[in-house]
């Protein structure tokens, strides 16, 4: 079996990277950060027109007709660029929720006991059922207005991701089709975003190590820095293998393992990238801390480490 990307998959990845570089490159990302802007609705609609949300819908329903492996490539690129917004929830809601596929509707996700991201700007709400792991959970749509009215804003570690605390139980509507798979798929796409972030921080560390000089030599020539960068690459590529394999099999156990590895790679790579950058890495002007904060936040979404470990442990019994 050949696990190399096909020409079409490479073209898809290149096209998304080009789109995001043009519409959410570093200058626009920093402008959005400094301006405190919310979700860019024009960009959201442009993503919809490009098939980002409707990627896995059948062509007969107006979608692109591709699968999880292609979706993973898209979300990996989103993770690289720190693209904000409830991308995963909107992607999963495409079809059942009107306007989600076209980027006209922003869909947030409520996971019981967890803060809700982007609730203030959401047009619809996806409610995950309770459960310790992906095998035990369904999903349904809920009216977002009463939930938002009863919610309380809380401080977020990620400046791009506003959070809201929902204390009261939410009355969910009709279960969504394939609701039992949504937590699985959401966890896999979150792992893909973490993979993209881990790969990007590796590139940032290597680039800085080649440019920054100390004692007349690039710091990348020092063994300690070499080891940091090599460890980052190993973690990123190990996570890539796990995420790509889980995208092919869609097995809940493999998805749990992929989420664990991708979370670890994203967080630890961002930390090591900070070390390579030295004191400059901790400044607001550098982008490294943004990757670390987003990685911390994503590691607690869709499938936590504890829940993933439970899935893996149950499979051993």
Secondary structure, 3 states (H helix, E strand, C coil): CCCCCCHHHHHHHHHHHHHHHHHCCHHHHHHHHHHCCCCCHHHHHHHHHCCCCCCCCCHHHCCCCCCHHHHHHHHHHHHHHCCCCCHHHHHHHECCECCCCCCCCCEEEEECCCCEECHHHCCEEEEECCCCCHHHCCEEEECHHHHHHHCEEECCCCCCCCEEECCCCCCCCCECCCHHHHHHHHHHHHHHHHHHHHHHHHHHHHHHHHHCEECCEEHHHCHHHHHHHHHHHHHHHHHHHHHHHHHHHCCHHHHHHHHHHHHHHHHHHHHHHHHHHHHHHHCCCCCHHHHHHHHHHHCCCCCCHHHHHHHHHHHHC
